[in-house]
Amino acid sequence: MTTVLFSELFLIVGLIGGWFFAEKYIAHLTYTEHDFEELFENNPHPELYDSNGKLNRGEYVSLNFDPGYNPDEFDPEDIIEEG
């Protein structure tokens, strides 16, 4: 009697635990890291949050300027588009 009860208990716990860990494992395998994930973790700026306080992992534009860039000497022909 006790053996049957423990067998059923272990079966139920095993099924629930297996289902739970399988969901976590599948979520881990399908996770894709954002290009700016390091920024989100180390230095999240206030403008990255939406109105509900959740981090918005949408698309962002990154502008890089050469050292010594002077915006007063801007020439539209100097724009280089990388894609």
N, C-alpha and C positions, 0 to 999 in steps of 0.2 A: 504494500500500500504506500509506504513512504517513498519507495524507489520510483513508483509511477508519478507521485506528486512532484518529487524533485526533478524528474525527467521532463515533465510538462513545464515546470517553472523555468528550467534552464533553456528549454526550447523557445519559450515566449521571450525571455530576456535576450537570448541569442538572436532571434529574428528582429526584435526592436533595435538592439545594438548594431546589428549588421546593416539594417536599413539606414540608421542614423549615420554611421561612419561611411557608408557608400555614398550618401548624399554629400557629405563633406569632401570626400575624395574626388567625386565628379566635379564639384565646385572648384576645387584646387586645380584640377587638370584643365578646366575651361577658362581659368582666370587669365586675362591678358593685361599686361602692365602698360600704363599710359606713358607717353614719352616724357612727361614732366613729373613722374611719380616721385622722384627724389625731392623736387620742390614741394610737392604736396606734403611729404612727410617731415622735411627738415624746416621749411620756412613758408608755411601757408599764409599768403597775403589775404587781407580781408575781402578784396574784390573777387576772390575765387569762390566765395560762398554765395549761395542763393538766398532768397528771402526767408527760407525756413531754417537757415543755418547749416545746410548740408553742403559738402564740398562738391562743386560743379566740375566734373572731369570732362568737359566738352572739348572743343577744338580751340586752340590758342595760336596766336601769331608770335613768332620770336624775331626780334630785330637785333642784329649785331652790328655794332659800329666799330670801325678800326680805331686803335688808340690814336689820340690826337685829332679826331674828327672835329671839324669846325662847321656847325650848321649854317653859318653866314656865307660859306663858300660852296653851298649846295648847287650842283648842276644836274638837272634831270637826266642828262645823257650818261651820268656815272652809275645809274641804277643797273644792278645785275640781278636778274631773276634766276633763282635756283629752284629746280623743281624736282 
